[in-house]
Amino acid sequence: MKTRINIDQLEPEAYKAMMVMEKYLAQTSLDPTLSSLVKIRASQINGCAYCIEIHAKEALEQGETQNKIFALTAWKESPLFSEKEKAAFLITEEITHISNKGVNDKTFELVQCYFTDNEVANLIMLIGTINTWNRIAISTHMFHEE
């Protein structure tokens, strides 16, 4: 597969704006490993191999286990994830599939049991940002060279 266009080269200011959001999200109180898992989960839903690869590697470097990364597609049935992680994955799925039914009130209330309002806001921004990255990577055919 050949890369179609390189947005970073064509529109560096737009790409820079995305990187500013990434920098902001990295300094929030959200757990970095959980953030990586959320990014992987959204990328799995969207079918973005590029982002799955980046964030799986990132999660491993942060100390996450391979077993948890492998089990992420079946997080609802897996005993490997905490209730807090499961709440984060649930809202990740509902935001990523936003056109289905939006974010359920029960889901939002569940997330508020585990995260402060500021963390919920940052989680929403994190999920929105990775969904944008997925769309950029998929539409431009971004890939990692071996």
C-alpha positions in Angstrom: 0.0 0.0 0.0 1.3 3.4 -1.0 0.8 6.5 1.2 -1.6 8.8 -0.7 -0.6 12.2 0.8 1.4 13.4 3.7 -0.6 15.9 5.7 2.3 16.8 7.9 4.2 18.1 4.8 1.2 19.6 3.0 -0.5 21.3 5.9 2.1 21.5 8.7 0.0 23.9 10.8 -2.9 21.5 10.9 -0.6 18.7 11.9 1.0 20.9 14.5 -2.5 21.7 16.0 -3.0 17.9 16.4 0.4 17.6 18.1 -0.5 20.5 20.5 -3.6 18.5 21.6 -1.4 15.3 22.0 1.0 17.3 24.2 -1.8 18.7 26.3 -3.4 15.3 26.8 0.0 13.8 27.8 0.2 16.2 30.7 -3.3 15.6 32.1 -4.0 13.5 35.2 -5.2 10.6 33.0 -3.1 7.5 33.5 -0.8 7.2 30.5 -1.1 3.4 30.2 -4.9 3.6 30.3 -4.7 6.4 27.7 -2.7 4.1 25.5 -5.2 1.3 25.9 -8.1 3.7 25.1 -6.2 4.7 21.9 -5.7 1.1 20.9 -9.4 0.2 21.5 -10.7 3.1 19.4 -8.1 2.2 16.7 -9.3 -1.4 16.7 -12.9 -0.3 16.2 -11.8 2.0 13.4 -9.5 -0.6 11.8 -6.4 1.6 12.0 -3.4 -0.7 11.9 -1.0 2.3 12.0 -2.4 3.6 15.3 -2.8 0.1 16.8 0.9 -0.5 16.2 2.0 2.8 17.6 -0.1 2.6 20.8 0.5 -1.1 21.5 4.2 -0.4 21.4 3.7 2.7 23.6 1.6 0.6 26.1 4.3 -2.0 26.3 7.0 0.6 26.9 4.8 2.0 29.7 4.8 -1.5 31.3 1.5 -2.8 30.1 1.3 -6.6 29.6 0.9 -8.3 26.3 -2.0 -10.3 27.7 -4.0 -7.1 28.4 -3.3 -5.7 24.9 -4.2 -9.0 23.3 -7.4 -9.2 25.4 -8.5 -5.7 24.6 -10.9 -6.7 21.8 -12.8 -8.8 24.4 -12.5 -6.5 27.4 -16.1 -7.0 28.5 -15.4 -10.7 29.1 -11.8 -10.5 30.3 -10.9 -10.6 34.0 -7.7 -8.7 33.2 -9.3 -5.3 33.3 -10.4 -3.2 36.3 -13.9 -1.7 36.5 -12.3 1.7 35.9 -10.7 0.5 32.7 -13.9 -1.1 31.6 -15.8 2.2 32.1 -13.2 4.0 30.0 -13.5 1.4 27.2 -17.3 1.6 27.3 -17.3 5.3 26.8 -14.6 4.9 24.1 -16.8 2.5 22.2 -19.9 4.8 22.5 -18.0 7.9 21.4 -16.3 6.1 18.6 -19.7 4.7 17.4 -21.3 8.1 18.2 -23.8 7.8 15.4 -25.4 4.7 16.9 -27.0 6.1 20.0 -24.5 8.7 21.3 -23.2 8.2 24.8 -25.7 6.5 27.1 -26.6 8.3 30.4 -25.7 5.1 32.3 -22.3 5.0 30.7 -21.6 8.6 31.5 -22.7 8.1 35.1 -20.5 5.0 35.3 -17.5 6.9 34.0 -18.1 9.6 36.6 -17.8 7.0 39.4 -14.1 6.5 38.4 -13.0 9.8 37.0 -13.3 13.4 38.1 -15.2 15.8 35.8 -11.9 17.1 34.5 -10.7 13.6 33.8 -14.0 12.8 32.0 -13.5 16.0 29.9 -9.9 14.9 29.1 -11.1 11.3 28.3 -13.6 12.7 25.8 -10.9 14.8 24.2 -8.5 11.8 24.1 -11.1 9.7 22.4 -12.0 12.4 20.0 -8.3 13.0 19.2 -7.5 9.3 18.5 -10.6 9.1 16.3 -9.3 12.0 14.3 -5.8 10.4 14.0 -7.5 7.1 12.9 -9.3 9.0 10.1 -6.1 10.8 9.0 -4.1 7.5 9.0 -6.7 5.5 7.2 -7.7 8.1 4.6 -4.0 8.8 3.7 -2.8 5.2 3.9 -0.3 5.9 6.6 1.9 2.8 7.4 5.1 1.9 9.1 8.0 0.9 7.0 9.7 -2.2 8.0 
